[in-house]
């Protein structure tokens, strides 16, 4: 992030486990969700009442929020795919 001159506003340590309620709260203020799992990229338009599929896409097998989770304006990006992150961050 720093090498691309992207300012990080908040970092949450991995020891703080964020779960479904935290994911739901993040989605309430988002207009778009991009959830990446492996090579699969899913997009959602969550709004004030996010669908369960959007919340499930944000969570890993342990029920915790997947990393990395980025908020870029009104867009949430969960998971890692270099091409997707480059497209939305640079």
N, C-alpha and C positions, 0 to 999 in steps of 0.2 A: 504494500500500500504506500509506504513512504517513498519507495523508489519511483512510483508513478505520480508523486505529489498529490496524493489523496489524503484528505484530513479525516482522521478517525475521531469521532465525537465521544464515543463511549466504548469501552472494552469490558466484557463480562468474563470473569475467569471461569475455566472449565469446571472448577470445583463447585460452582453455583449451578445446580441442576434446574433447568427450565423445562416445564412440562406442558401438558395440553392447555391448562388455564393461561399460562404465559403466552403460548402460541395464539390462543384466541384473542388475548388482549392486544398483541402485536397486529393481528389482522384487522381489528376494529378501525384502525387509522390508516389502513393500506387500501390503495385502489387496485393494485396488482400484486400477485404473488407468483414468483417463478421458483418452482421446487425442482431441484436436480437430485436424482438418485441414479448413480452410475452414468449411463449414457442417455437415460430417459429424462426429458425436460418437460414438466407439466406447468401450465399457466392457469391461473384462477383470477377472478375479479371478485374478491371477498365482500367488500362493503361492511355494513354494520352487523349483519348476521351471517358470518362465514359458514359455509357448508362443511360438514364433517370431513369430506374428502380433502379439503384444503388443509385442515388441521392435521389429519393423518399424514399428508404429504410432507409436513414439516417435522414430523417426529421419527426418530429412529426406532430400532427394534426394542430398545429398553424403555421407550416411552418418553425419552428426553428430547428436547429440541436439537435438531441436527446442526452440525457446524460445517462451514461457517454460516452464520446468519447475518445478513447485511440489510440495512434500511437505507435506501437511496431515494430521497424525497418521499414519494408516496408508494414506492415499489419495495417489496421485500424479496430478497433473494436468499434461498436456503439451499445449502449444498455447494459442491464445487464442480465447475466445468470451466476450464480456462477460456474457451471461446465465448461462453455466455457472460462470464464476469467481465471480460475485455469489452464486449459489446455494450454493456450497461454502465461500466465504470470509467471508460476512457473515451 
